[in-house]
């Protein structure tokens, strides 16, 4: 087992290289927004070009009378560079190798396989990175750091809610009023949300993203009103379908603490996230021995945005949840 600073850094780097496909798979499958929404890439700023048109059909006449009134516009999202800096001191490593290590085991595995490198990745860094990236994707609000001082995770990038609020303030996104969603009115409030969609989108199939709490409210309210307890057999609605709307509710952990609803049509996936062309899309930590410590460093890029403001459908309950 590694017992020096240099050997520990080498062990971590070798683990990162050897198990890179596994590490990337854990990250990709753990990032719920990045699984749900469209991936994009750019060099600095992603520009989604949009065009809207007025009427194009008219009665015939021999004169040329154009009347398409096309308006061209774009939604722009600037990449933000994010970093991870971690450090393990020699005293912390000594505790691991002298005492902590003997208390860890995994049934069916050779003890040597449960190494410091694997423990740090699988039990410490990856779960925490996934938790924070999920939370920030929805709730982040960028603030430039103070030089020499580590900034807050939530201030590393602008998340979807920040983008929604900016769009509402600019008059580009129109919220659908639902008010607070409670355990006793979740079905009626979510049905009202569906009915409040613009007519040309109202019957499109798609997904309504909500917190696990709101999804649970809907399931229990639906069960109370229409389930088998009311003499309706086989109607438990385990798929969280919203009747007569072609829509299904999907809970997201990153919406925890919010009454917010987001509808994304399956035929027009407007929400997106982005990374930088030519750079790893996921965090990849490199390790260095430095004096009496091991340092881990990485940089990666993100933006969270949407293609077309007209197709962003949210309710009026988006208040960011408390920081992780």
Secondary structure, DSSP 4 states (H G I P E B T S, - for coil): ---SHHHHHHHHHHHHHHTHHHHHHHHHHH-HHHHHSEEEEESSEEEEEEEE---------SS-------EEEEEEEE-EEEEEEEEEEHHHHHHHHHTGGGG---TTS-GGGS-HHHHIIIIIIHHHHHHHHHHHHHH----PPPTTSPPPGGGSS--HHHHHHHHHHTTSS-PBP-----TTTHHHHHHHHHHTS-HHHHT--EEEEE-HHHHHHHHHHHHHHHSGGGT-TT---TT-EETTTTEEEEE-GGGTT----EEEETTS--EEEEEETTS-SS---EEEEETTEEEEEEEEEEEEEES-GGG-EEBS---PPPP-
